[in-house]
């Protein structure tokens, strides 16, 4: 892999530095993101939330894909109140928090929020106010962002203390993941991100993929920003027919097939996060 990405995209040029991250005591804020859509990012967010809840944490998943939200579809929820209602003043924030299967809480965005697909000062302020209001009430907050490097996606990521990038072994996914990680290093001054390889052919493939991406980052991004961007391989989720079955049924994999290889892998991701990040927070 070589660095074929263009320099700072115009869509992300106004993305804020991490100085805007929620500073209130409380939840560890983890942004779950991806360079490319369709890699299973929302599946990972929802099932990881269930796994962390099972470990005793108070977890909230916030659907930060304001334009094309689909967390409600994954969880088979039909909320009457969403983040859109909070932003427009039609509902209070506490009334938009719903309980999901698996025991964690969700704040759903509502699909088709076109007016919130661009990072206007209003969207920035309202989103930041919501995050800061919720952080003290939970142990873990997962921001299920949109894919890519739009200004809204990068702003949501900037509010997180930790970042989890989801990718698949496909070349297009890895190329877009690299481009996303590069932007995070250059624009947000990040020095590390966590990487999960979904739909892995063989368990352990992610370590080799991480090593390859690390070499490219060291060669191109490290010289540009003057320091190393470190990739932390959190784990792999194998190809598993049970995943498709759960998605088609709009059910959490950890509830319907907790013993299948993919569910066991997600539980292992939660254990790693617990040991590496949460126990020290």
N, C-alpha and C positions, 0 to 999 in steps of 0.2 A: 504494500500500500504506500502510495506517495501522497504528498500534500497537494491535492487538486482543488481544495476549497479556496474561494476568493477571500480577500481581506474583508474586514468588518462589514457585514451586510447593512444596508441602509435601514432595513426594517428594525434592526436591533441597535441602531446607533444611539438612540436615546435611552437605552436600558440602563437602569441605575446600578451603581456599585453596591456591594453587599452592606454598605453602611446603613441601608434602610431596613435591615433584618429586624424582625420583631425582637425587642430586647427585654420584654417583661418576663419575670420568672415564671417557670411552668413548663409547658410541653417542649420536648425536643421537636423542632419543625424539620421534617424530611420531605424534600421535593422529589417526587417520582416522575421522571421525564424520559423523553426519547428523542432521537433525531428524526426518526421516521414513524409514521403512523402504522397501525396494524401489527405491532410487535408484541402486544399483550401487556401494555403498560397498566391499563385500568384493571385487568385481571390480576396482575401482581399487586397493585395497590389494595384491592378489596380483600384478597386472600391473605396478604401480609398483615392487614389490619385484624383479620380474624385470628391469625396465629399469635399476634402480639396481645390481643385481648385474652386469649386462652392462657397466656403467661402472666396475666394479672394486671395488665396496664389499662389505663383509661385512654381509649384511642378515638380520635376523630379523623375521618377522611373528608377533606374539603375538595369538591370538584372544581378545580381551578381552570378547567377548559371552558372558558366562558362562552365561546362561540359554538362549539360542537360537543357539548357535554353528553356523556353516555353512561355515567356511573349508575344512574337510575335504572337503565336497561340491564346492566350487568347484575344488579341486585334485585331486579324485579320489583322496584318500588314505584309507587304512583303518588308522589307527594303533592299536597294541595298548596304548600308554601315552599318557596325556593329562595335561593340567594337573590334572584331577580326581584322578588317581592321586598326583600330587605333593602336592596339598593334603591328601589323606587319609593320606599317609605310606606308600602302597603302592609308590611308585617314587621314585628319585632324579631330580632335575631334569634332569641331563644325559641320562638315558635317555628323557626325554619330548621331546627336541629331534629333529626329523626333517628330512630333506632333501626339499625340494619340487622338482617340475619347474621348471626355470628357474635352479636352483643356489642358491637362498636357503634359509634354515632357517626352520622353523615350530614353534611351540608351540601345539598345538591344545587347545581347551577341552573338547571332548566335549559333545554336545548334551544338553539336559535336566538341567543342573546346578541343580535347583530350589533346593537349600539354599544355593547361591551367587548367587542372583538378588537377594538383599538384602545391603546393606552392613553386615554385623555386624563387631564388632571383630576377630573371627577372620579373616574374608575380607579385611579391610583389611590386617592384619598379614602374612598369607600372600602376598597379591598384591604388596605392597610388597617383601617379602623376595625374591620371584622376580625382580622388575624389577631390584632392586639387584644381584642375583647375576649377571644377564645383561648389564647395561649395559657392563661393561668388556670384554666378549668380542666386541663387534660395532661396526661403524661407524654403522649405522643400525638403529633398532628401530621398527617400525611397529606401533602398537596399533590393531587393527581392533575398534573399540568397537561396542556395540549402538547402535541408533538412539534418539533422544529424550534426555530429561534426568532419567533415574532416578538414584538416588544411586550405583549401581554404575558407570554410564556416566560420571558427572561425576567420580567418584574416579579412574577410569582416565585421563580427560583431564587431571586435575590433576597426574598424574605426568609429563606430556609437556612438553617445552620449546617445541614448536611444534604447531599444530593445523591440520588440513586438513578443511574442511567440504565434503562432497559434496552437491550438490543438482541437481535437474533444473529445466527452465523452467516446470514445472507450478505453478500458484498455491499448491496445498496444500504442495508441497515447499518453495517459497520462504518461505511463512508459517512453517512449522516450522523452517526454517533460521534465519530471523530470530529466532524465539523462543529457539533454542539459543544463538545468538551473544549475545543479550541477557543470558541467564543467565551465560554465560562472562564477560561484561564486569562484571556486577553482583556475582556471587558469587566469581569467581576473580580479579577485578581484571585481566583480560586487556586488553591495549591493541591487539592485532591478531590476526587469523586469516587463513588462506589459504583461498580459495574456488575450487572446481572445479565447472563446470557440465557435467554429464553429459547425454547424449542431446540435444545442442544441434542445433537445426534448421539453423543456419548458423554457421560458425566466426566468432567475434567477438561473437556474441550475449551471451556471458558478460560482456563488458565493460559493455554497457548494463545488464544485470541487476545487476551489481556496483555500478554507479553509482546505480541506483535504491535498492538495499538500503542503500547508504552514506548516502543522503539521509535515509532513515527512521531509521537509527541515529544520525545527527548530530542529528536533531530530537528524538528521544525518549530514547535511551540516553545520549547525550552530556550532556544536561542533568541526567540522574538521577545519573550517576556522577562528573560534574565533569570528564571528559576524553573525548577522542575515541577511539572504537573504530574502528580502521582495517581495512578489508577489502583484502586483497591478492589480486587476480585472478590465479590461477596459470595458468589456461588452460581450454579447452573440449575436451570429447570428443564428436565428432559422432555422430549416429544412424548406425549401421552394421550391416548385416545379418550381418556376420561376427561381431559380438559375441554375438548370440543363438546362432549356430551353435556358437561356442566354449563358451558357458555350457551349452548342452544336451549337449554332448559332454564336459563337465567337463574342459576343457582351457584352458590359458593362451592368450590371444589372441596374445601376443607370440611364442609358439612355433609357432602354427598358421597365423597370417596376419600376419606381422610387417610386411608392406607395406600393409596396409589402412589407411584413414584413421583409425580409432579407435586402432589400435596405434601409428601414427606420432604421434598426439596424446599418448598416454601416455608415449612416449619423450621427447617435448618437455617434458612435465611433469617427468620425471626430470632432464632437462638444466637446467631452471630451478631445481629444488631444489638441484642440484649447484652451480650458480653462486651462488645467493643464500644458501644456508645451509651446505652441507657443506664447501666450500672454505675457509670462514672458521672452521670448528669445530676 
